[in-house]
Amino acid sequence: MQIEELLNDGLKREYKIVVEASELDARLDNVLTEFRANARIKGFRPGKAPLSLLKRMHGDRAKGQVLNEALQESSAKLFEEKEIRPAMRPEVDMASEYEDGKDLEFTVKVEILPQVDVEGFKAPALERWVAEVDDKDVDAFIERIAGQQKSFKKAAKTTKAGEGDAILIDFVGSVEGVEFEGGKGEDYQLELGSGTFIPGFEEQLTGVKAGDEKVVKVTFPAEYHSEDLKGKDAEFKVTVKEVRKPSEAKVDDELAKNLGFEDLAGLKESVKGQLANDNNSLTRAHMKRGLLDALADEYDFDVPQGMVDLEYRQIWDQIKRDAIQTGEAKAEDFEGQDEPADADEAAEFRSIAERRVRLGLLLSELGVKNNVQVTQEEVNRRVIEEARRFPGQEAQVFEFYQKNEEARAQLRAPIFEEKVVDFVIEMAELTDKSVSRDELEAAVRAIDEEDANPTKGKKATPKKKAAAKKPAAKKAAPKKEAAEKKPAAKKATPKKAASEKAEPKKAAAKTPAAKKAPAKKAAAKK
C-alpha cells in the first residue's frame, strides 16, 4: 500500500492511497477460498470447485467484500501511521473502479481533532450562589400541595356552575347521529376550566345546574388522536346530576397524614429536605454555566468545521421548528433553505455552534487526561431510566441498548461530561454568594431557556414568505462578539471570550471525537 499526502491545511488532511493489484488478487483468492468451503456446485465435491469457476459465479460479491476490506484496513493503517484522530467519518473518493489486474486508487479526506493543551490546567475561580431554605419557603410549598389536594362538595340544586366548580354528569356523544366508541360516560366529575374535554365543551356547560339536560356541540381537533374523529363535528347529550363547589384542603395534621406522614411537623421536615436538595441542584446548574463561560473565555483553538457545520444545522433546524410550531411560518416557507436568510443571524448561529464544539472537545480532553471514568453501573442506571419512559416496552428498550453500542455511547456521554464538570468544580476556588431561592430559580430558568433555544428572541426568516401571510417585522440581532478565527495551532491559546452562553455538546468518555446531546439541566421547580 502506498500513501501520499495531498493536503495538510489546519485540521484538514487529504491522502492518496494506492493498493497494489497483487494485494487485491491475493485478497480475492482468500475470499473465494472461503466461499469454496461452503459452496455446493453440481459436479464438484464440497470444497473442491476451482477458484476460476467460483470467480465467474460469485466474483461480484467477492470483489465487493475485498473492496470493503481494502478500504477499511487501508484507512485504519493510514490513521495509525500518521497518528490521526478523525473528528468525523472520513470521506472516501474512488479514483477508478476496482478491476482485475489493476491497482486500486482512492483519496481519503478527513478533519482531525485539534491538539488541546490541558497540561497544568487550573480550574477558574467560581462564584457559588447559595440559597438557604427558610420557613416561608416551606410554608409556601405546603400551601401549593394543599391547593392540589382540593376536593369538591355537593352544592344546592339551584346553584349554577361556574369556572372552577365541578359538575357530575352523564353524557353520550355522536357524530352524524351515530354514537362513537369512547363517547359515553356516567357519573363523570368534570372541573370546569380544567381543559379536560374537547375545546368548547366545558364553556358550554358554564351556568348549568343540577337536573339540566343540554346538547353540547363541538368539533374534534384536526390533530385528535382518533383517525375516525379528526376534524369531525359531534354532539354530546349531557345530563347534569350535581354541581359541586371546591373545598380547599387545610394545612394541618390531617393533610400530612393523607400524604403519608405522621403529622404536619414531619411533612415540613420532609419538604425542607427536598427544597434543600433542589437548591443544591440549582446551585450546581448555575455554577456549571459560570464554569463553561470561564473556560470559553480562557481557551481558543481551531475546531473541525465538519463538527461545527453539523451543530450549526441542528441549531437552524431547531429555529425552523420553533417558527413552524408557533405559527410564525410554514414548512414550505423554508423549502430549500439550509441557513438563515439574514447573514448576521447566520454568523451568530455559527459562532454559537463553534463555542459548543470547542467546549465539548475541551471537556473531553480534560476528562481523558484526568482519567475520568464512567462505570458500567452508571450506564445501566441510565438505560433503566430510559426504559421507564416507555411503559410496556421496557424489554425492547433494554434489548436496543444491549445490541447498539453507539446508542449506549450516547447515554454515556452526558454522564461523562457531568463527571468532568464535577471534577473541575472540586478543583476550583469557590466564593459563596447568598441569594434568595427566587433569584436562584430565575437565574437557572434563564439558563435552561437559553440552552433549549440559544437564539431566543430571534425569528427564523424565510427567504420567501407565503403570499397569505403578512411579512413579519424583522428583529434586530442582539450584539454579540463572534469568536475570532485563528490559524491552526497545535495547542490551545488564551483568548478573549465570545459572549454566547450556549452549552457544549457532550464529549463521549474516552472518545474526544464524539459529540452528543446537551446534558439535562436541573429543573427550576418548587
C-alpha positions in Angstrom: 0.0 0.0 0.0 1.3 3.5 -0.9 0.3 6.6 0.9 0.8 10.2 -0.4 -0.2 13.3 1.4 -2.1 15.7 -0.8 -3.3 18.3 1.7 -2.2 19.5 5.1 -4.1 22.7 5.9 -5.1 23.4 9.5 -7.2 20.5 10.6 -7.9 19.3 7.1 -6.0 16.3 5.6 -6.2 14.6 2.3 -4.3 11.5 1.3 -4.0 9.4 -1.9 -3.8 5.7 -1.2 -2.9 3.0 -3.8 -3.5 -0.7 -3.1 -1.4 -2.8 -5.5 -3.2 -5.2 -7.8 -1.2 -8.1 -6.4 -2.5 -7.5 -2.9 -6.1 -7.3 -4.2 -5.6 -10.5 -6.1 -4.4 -12.3 -3.0 -7.4 -10.9 -1.0 -9.8 -12.1 -3.7 -8.3 -15.6 -3.7 -8.7 -15.7 0.1 -12.3 -14.7 -0.1 -13.1 -17.2 -2.9 -11.4 -19.9 -0.9 -13.7 -19.1 2.0 -16.7 -19.3 -0.4 -15.5 -22.7 -1.7 -15.5 -24.3 1.7 -19.3 -24.0 1.8 -20.2 -23.9 -1.9 -22.5 -26.6 -3.3 -21.8 -26.8 -7.0 -23.1 -29.6 -9.2 -20.3 -31.9 -10.4 -17.9 -31.0 -7.6 -17.4 -32.3 -4.1 -17.8 -29.7 -1.3 -14.6 -27.6 -1.2 -13.2 -28.9 -4.5 -14.7 -26.4 -7.0 -11.9 -24.5 -8.9 -11.4 -20.8 -8.0 -11.9 -19.8 -11.6 -15.4 -21.2 -11.6 -16.2 -19.6 -8.2 -14.9 -16.3 -9.6 -17.3 -16.5 -12.5 -20.2 -17.4 -10.3 -19.5 -15.2 -7.2 -16.9 -12.7 -8.5 -19.0 -9.6 -8.0 -19.9 -10.5 -4.4 -16.3 -11.4 -3.6 -15.0 -8.2 -5.1 -17.4 -6.2 -3.1 -16.1 -7.8 0.1 -12.5 -7.3 -1.0 -13.1 -3.6 -1.8 -14.8 -3.0 1.6 -11.9 -4.7 3.5 -9.3 -2.9 1.5 -10.9 0.5 2.2 -11.3 -0.2 5.9 -7.9 -1.7 6.5 -6.1 0.9 4.4 -7.8 3.8 6.2 -7.0 2.3 9.6 -3.3 1.8 8.6 -3.3 5.5 7.4 -4.6 6.8 10.7 -2.2 4.7 12.7 0.9 5.6 10.7 0.0 9.4 10.6 -1.3 9.4 14.2 -4.6 10.8 13.0 -7.6 11.2 15.3 -10.5 11.7 12.9 -13.1 14.3 14.1 -15.8 12.7 11.9 -16.3 9.9 9.4 -13.7 10.3 6.6 -14.8 11.0 3.1 -13.5 8.4 0.5 -13.4 9.2 -3.2 -12.7 6.4 -5.6 -10.4 7.4 -8.5 -11.3 4.4 -10.5 -13.4 1.2 -10.5 -12.0 -2.0 -9.0 -10.8 -4.1 -11.9 -8.8 -7.3 -12.2 -5.1 -6.7 -12.6 -5.2 -3.0 -11.8 -4.2 -1.1 -8.7 -6.9 0.4 -6.6 -6.6 4.2 -6.1 -8.7 6.4 -3.9 -8.4 9.5 -1.8 -9.3 10.0 1.9 -10.4 13.4 3.1 -10.6 13.8 6.9 -10.6 16.5 9.5 -8.5 15.8 12.6 -9.2 16.6 16.2 -7.1 19.6 17.4 -4.4 19.2 20.0 -5.9 20.7 23.1 -3.2 21.6 25.7 -4.6 20.9 29.2 -1.3 20.3 30.8 -1.1 22.3 34.0 -4.8 23.0 33.8 -6.0 25.2 36.7 -9.7 25.5 37.4 -11.1 29.0 37.2 -12.4 30.8 40.3 -16.2 30.5 40.5 -19.0 32.2 42.4 -21.4 29.8 44.1 -24.9 31.1 44.6 -26.3 29.7 47.8 -30.0 29.8 48.8 -31.0 28.8 52.3 -34.4 27.2 52.9 -36.4 29.3 55.3 -39.8 28.7 56.9 -41.7 30.8 54.4 -40.4 28.6 51.5 -41.6 25.5 53.3 -45.0 27.0 54.1 -45.5 28.2 50.5 -44.6 24.8 49.2 -47.1 23.1 51.5 -49.8 25.6 50.6 -49.4 24.6 47.0 -49.6 20.9 48.0 -52.8 21.7 49.8 -54.2 23.5 46.7 -53.6 20.4 44.7 -55.5 18.3 47.3 -58.7 20.2 47.0 -62.0 18.3 47.0 -65.5 19.1 45.8 -68.7 19.2 47.9 -72.2 18.9 46.6 -73.9 22.3 46.2 -77.6 23.3 46.4 -79.7 22.2 43.4 -80.3 25.8 42.4 -76.5 26.5 42.3 -75.3 27.4 38.8 -71.9 26.0 37.9 -69.0 28.5 37.2 -65.4 28.1 36.3 -63.5 26.2 39.0 -66.7 24.3 40.0 -67.2 20.6 39.2 -70.2 19.0 37.7 -71.3 15.4 37.9 -72.6 14.4 34.5 -73.7 11.5 32.3 -73.0 12.1 28.6 -73.4 10.3 25.2 -71.5 11.6 22.1 -72.5 11.0 18.5 -71.2 12.0 15.0 -73.9 12.4 12.4 -76.4 10.8 14.8 -74.2 7.7 15.4 -72.7 7.0 18.8 -68.9 6.5 18.6 -66.7 4.4 20.8 -65.4 6.1 23.9 -68.0 8.8 23.7 -70.2 7.7 26.6 -69.7 8.2 30.3 -71.7 8.0 33.6 -71.1 9.8 36.9 -68.2 11.7 35.5 -66.9 14.6 37.6 -65.7 17.4 35.3 -64.0 20.5 36.6 -65.0 23.5 34.5 -62.0 25.3 33.2 -59.7 22.3 33.6 -59.4 21.8 29.8 -60.0 18.1 30.2 -62.5 17.8 27.4 -62.6 18.9 23.8 -62.2 22.7 23.3 -65.6 24.4 23.7 -67.2 21.5 25.7 -66.7 22.9 29.2 -67.5 26.5 28.2 -71.0 25.5 27.0 -71.7 23.9 30.4 -71.0 27.1 32.4 -74.1 28.2 34.2 -75.9 24.7 34.3 -77.4 23.4 37.5 -78.5 20.0 38.8 -81.2 18.4 36.7 -80.3 20.3 33.5 -80.0 18.5 30.2 -78.0 20.1 27.4 -76.7 19.3 23.9 -73.2 20.3 23.6 -71.9 20.8 20.0 -68.2 20.7 19.4 -65.6 19.9 16.6 -62.8 17.5 17.2 -59.4 19.0 16.7 -57.6 18.2 13.4 -54.8 16.6 15.4 -57.1 14.5 17.5 -55.6 11.0 18.3 -58.5 9.1 16.7 -58.4 9.0 12.9 -62.2 8.4 12.8 -62.9 11.6 14.7 -60.3 14.1 13.5 -62.0 17.3 12.4 -65.5 15.8 12.8 -68.5 17.8 14.2 -70.0 16.0 17.2 -72.9 16.4 19.6 -72.9 15.3 23.3 -76.2 14.9 25.2 -75.3 15.8 28.7 -77.3 15.3 31.9 -76.2 17.3 34.9 -76.6 15.4 38.2 -74.9 17.7 40.6 -73.0 20.9 40.9 -70.1 20.7 43.3 -68.1 23.6 44.9 -64.3 23.3 45.6 -63.2 22.9 49.1 -59.5 23.7 49.7 -57.6 21.3 52.0 -56.4 22.8 55.3 -52.7 22.8 56.2 -52.9 20.6 59.3 -52.0 17.1 60.6 -54.8 15.6 58.6 -53.3 16.8 55.3 -49.9 15.4 56.4 -51.5 12.0 57.2 -53.2 11.9 53.8 -49.7 12.4 52.3 -48.2 9.6 54.4 -46.6 11.5 57.3 -47.3 11.2 61.0 -48.1 14.9 61.4 -47.6 18.3 60.0 -44.1 18.6 61.6 -43.0 15.5 59.7 -44.3 16.9 56.4 -42.5 20.2 57.0 -39.2 18.4 57.7 -39.5 16.3 54.5 -40.3 19.4 52.4 -37.4 21.3 53.9 -35.0 18.5 52.9 -36.5 18.3 49.4 -36.2 22.1 48.9 -32.6 21.9 50.2 -31.7 19.2 47.6 -33.5 21.3 44.9 -31.4 24.3 45.9 -28.2 22.3 45.7 -29.1 21.2 42.2 -29.9 24.7 41.1 -26.7 26.0 42.6 -24.7 23.4 40.7 -26.5 24.3 37.4 -25.7 27.9 37.9 -22.1 27.2 38.8 -21.7 25.0 35.8 -22.7 27.8 33.5 -20.2 30.0 35.2 -17.5 27.4 34.6 -18.3 27.0 30.9 -18.3 30.7 30.4 -14.9 30.9 32.1 -13.5 28.1 30.0 -14.8 29.7 26.8 -13.0 32.9 27.9 -9.7 31.1 28.5 -9.4 28.6 25.6 -9.4 29.2 21.9 -8.3 26.6 19.3 -9.3 25.6 15.8 -12.2 23.2 15.7 -13.2 20.9 12.9 -15.6 22.7 10.6 -17.5 19.5 9.9 -18.5 19.3 13.5 -19.4 23.0 13.5 -21.4 22.5 10.3 -23.3 19.7 12.0 -24.0 21.7 15.1 -25.0 24.7 13.0 -27.5 22.7 11.1 -29.0 21.4 14.3 -29.4 25.0 15.6 -31.0 26.2 12.4 -33.3 23.2 12.3 -34.5 24.0 15.8 -35.1 27.6 14.9 -37.2 26.5 11.9 -39.2 24.0 14.0 -39.9 26.7 16.6 -41.2 29.1 13.9 -43.4 26.4 12.4 -44.8 25.3 15.8 -45.6 28.8 16.8 -47.3 29.6 13.5 -44.8 32.3 12.5 -44.1 30.4 9.3 -45.0 27.3 7.4 -42.8 24.3 6.5 -43.0 25.2 2.8 -41.6 28.7 3.6 -38.2 27.1 4.4 -38.1 24.7 1.5 -34.6 24.6 0.1 -33.3 27.0 2.8 -30.3 25.5 4.6 -29.4 28.6 6.6 -30.9 31.9 7.7 -31.6 34.5 5.0 -30.1 37.1 7.3 -26.2 37.0 7.1 -25.8 38.4 10.6 -28.1 35.8 12.1 -26.2 33.1 10.2 -22.9 34.3 11.6 -24.2 34.4 15.1 -25.6 30.9 14.9 -22.3 29.6 13.6 -20.5 31.4 16.5 -22.7 29.6 18.9 -22.0 26.3 17.2 -18.3 26.8 17.3 -18.5 27.6 21.1 -20.4 24.4 21.7 -18.0 22.2 19.7 -14.9 23.8 21.3 -16.2 23.4 24.9 -17.2 19.8 24.1 -13.7 19.0 22.9 -12.1 20.8 25.8 -14.2 18.9 28.4 -13.5 15.6 26.7 -9.7 16.2 26.7 -9.8 17.2 30.4 -11.7 14.0 31.2 -9.4 11.8 29.3 -6.2 13.4 30.7 -7.5 13.1 34.2 -8.8 9.6 33.8 -12.5 10.4 34.5 -14.3 7.1 34.1 -18.0 6.2 33.5 -18.8 2.9 35.1 -21.0 0.2 33.5 -23.3 0.5 36.5 -23.9 4.2 35.8 -24.7 3.4 32.2 -27.1 0.6 33.2 -28.9 3.0 35.5 -29.4 5.4 32.6 -30.7 2.6 30.5 -33.2 1.8 33.2 -34.3 5.5 33.3 -34.8 5.4 29.5 -36.8 2.1 29.8 -39.2 3.7 32.3 -40.1 6.3 29.8 -41.7 3.6 27.7 -44.1 1.7 29.9 -44.9 -1.8 28.5 -41.9 -1.6 26.1 -39.1 -2.0 28.7 -37.8 -5.3 27.3 -37.5 -3.8 23.8 -35.6 -0.7 25.2 -33.2 -3.0 27.1 -32.6 -5.1 24.0 -32.0 -2.0 21.9 -29.3 -0.6 24.1 -27.8 -4.1 24.6 -27.2 -4.5 20.9 -26.5 -0.9 20.0 -23.1 0.3 21.2 -23.5 3.7 19.6 -26.8 4.3 21.5 -25.0 3.3 24.7 -22.3 5.8 23.9 -25.0 8.5 23.6 -26.1 7.6 27.1 -22.6 7.5 28.4 -21.7 10.9 27.0 -23.7 13.2 29.3 -22.7 11.2 32.3 -19.1 11.7 31.3 -19.5 15.4 30.9 -21.2 15.9 34.3 -18.4 13.9 36.0 -15.8 16.1 34.2 -17.7 19.3 35.4 -17.8 18.0 38.9 -14.0 17.2 38.7 -13.2 20.7 37.7 -15.6 22.3 40.2 -13.9 20.4 43.0 -10.6 21.9 41.9 -12.0 25.5 41.7 -11.7 28.2 44.3 -15.3 29.0 45.2 -16.7 32.2 46.6 -20.2 31.9 48.1 -22.9 34.5 47.5 -26.2 34.3 49.4 -29.2 34.7 47.3 -32.9 34.0 47.6 -34.5 30.9 46.2 -36.4 33.0 43.8 -33.2 34.7 42.5 -31.6 31.3 42.1 -34.6 29.8 40.3 -34.9 32.7 37.9 -31.2 32.5 37.0 -31.3 28.8 36.3 -34.6 29.1 34.5 -33.0 31.6 32.2 -30.1 29.2 31.6 -32.5 26.4 30.8 -34.4 28.5 28.4 -31.3 29.7 26.6 -29.9 26.1 26.4 -33.2 25.0 24.9 -33.2 27.9 22.5 -29.8 29.6 22.3 -31.1 32.1 19.8 -34.2 33.1 21.9 -35.9 36.2 20.7 -34.9 35.6 17.1 -37.3 34.5 14.4 -36.4 32.3 11.5 -36.7 34.4 8.5 -37.8 32.5 5.3 -36.3 33.8 2.0 -39.9 33.9 0.7 -43.0 34.3 2.8 -46.2 32.6 1.9 -48.5 35.0 -0.1 -51.3 34.8 2.5 -49.0 35.8 5.4 -48.2 39.3 6.4 -44.5 39.8 6.4 -43.2 39.8 9.9 -41.2 42.7 11.2 -37.5 41.9 11.1 -36.0 41.7 14.6 -32.5 43.1 15.1 -29.9 40.5 16.2 -28.5 41.0 19.7 -25.0 42.3 19.5 -22.6 39.5 20.5 -18.9 39.3 19.8 -18.1 36.4 17.5 -15.2 34.2 18.3 -12.3 35.3 16.2 -11.0 32.7 13.7 -7.3 31.9 14.2 -4.7 29.9 12.2 -4.3 26.3 13.0 -2.4 25.7 16.2 -1.2 22.5 17.9 -2.0 23.8 21.4 -4.8 25.8 22.9 -4.1 29.5 23.4 -5.8 32.1 25.7 -8.4 34.3 24.0 -11.0 37.0 24.6 -14.4 35.3 25.2 -17.2 35.1 22.8 -20.3 36.2 24.7 -22.8 33.4 23.8 -23.9 31.3 26.7 -24.8 28.1 24.8 -23.9 24.8 26.4 -21.4 22.5 24.7 -22.4 19.2 23.2 -21.3 16.2 25.2 -18.0 14.5 24.6 -18.1 10.7 24.8 -16.0 9.1 27.5 -12.5 8.2 26.2 -13.5 9.4 22.7 -12.7 13.1 22.2 -14.2 13.0 18.7 -17.7 12.1 19.9 -20.2 14.9 20.3 -23.6 14.2 21.9 -26.8 15.8 23.0 -26.8 18.6 25.7 -27.0 17.5 29.3 -30.3 17.9 31.1 -30.2 20.9 33.4 -31.6 20.9 36.9 -35.2 21.9 36.6 -36.2 25.2 38.3 -39.0 23.9 40.5 -40.6 24.3 43.9 
